[in-house]
């Protein structure tokens, strides 16, 4: 099962976790209107659009959520449909 991670606390509540493709964010007109926010000290970013978020496998979500929690971000899992 693939899942996305949505932030549930702080200034970025409601945004999803993404990873840049090929070292940079994918150029997409919809994403450019509300651009990703890089999370300092990590390889993650927060995106406003669910479809632009990274799909994580079940085994990876715990590590990502642990990293985010250490930075003060609470999150929840959203199943990819």
C-alpha positions in Angstrom: 0.0 0.0 0.0 1.2 3.5 -0.8 0.6 6.4 1.4 1.2 10.2 1.5 2.0 12.1 4.6 0.1 15.2 5.5 1.3 17.7 8.2 -1.2 18.2 11.0 0.5 20.9 13.1 2.2 24.2 12.8 2.5 26.7 10.0 2.4 24.1 7.3 -0.7 22.2 8.6 -2.5 20.7 5.6 0.5 20.4 3.4 1.9 17.1 2.2 5.4 15.8 2.3 7.3 15.6 -1.0 10.8 14.9 -2.2 12.4 16.8 -5.1 12.7 14.8 -8.3 16.3 14.7 -9.6 17.5 17.1 -7.0 15.0 19.8 -7.8 11.2 20.4 -7.6 9.3 19.4 -10.8 8.1 22.3 -12.8 4.4 22.3 -12.8 2.1 25.3 -13.3 -0.2 24.3 -10.5 2.6 23.7 -8.0 4.3 27.0 -9.1 1.2 28.9 -7.9 1.7 27.6 -4.4 5.4 26.5 -4.4 6.9 23.8 -2.1 8.6 24.8 1.1 11.9 23.1 1.8 12.3 21.7 5.3 15.8 22.9 6.5 18.2 20.1 7.4 16.2 17.4 5.5 15.6 16.3 2.0 11.9 16.9 2.4 9.6 19.7 1.3 6.0 20.5 2.0 3.7 20.8 -1.0 0.1 22.2 -1.0 -1.2 19.8 -3.6 -1.9 16.2 -2.7 -1.1 14.9 -6.2 2.4 16.6 -6.0 3.3 14.8 -2.8 5.6 11.8 -2.7 4.0 8.3 -2.4 5.8 6.4 0.3 5.7 2.7 0.8 4.4 1.4 4.1 8.0 0.6 5.3 9.2 4.2 4.7 6.5 6.2 6.4 7.6 5.5 10.0 11.1 6.8 9.3 9.8 10.0 7.6 7.3 10.7 10.3 10.0 10.2 13.0 12.3 12.7 11.2 9.5 15.2 11.0 8.4 14.7 14.6 12.0 15.4 15.7 11.6 18.8 13.9 8.3 19.5 15.7 5.9 18.5 12.9 3.0 16.2 13.6 1.6 14.2 10.7 -0.9 11.7 9.5 -1.0 9.1 6.7 -3.3 9.5 3.7 -3.9 6.4 1.6 -3.2 6.8 -2.1 -6.3 5.9 -4.1 
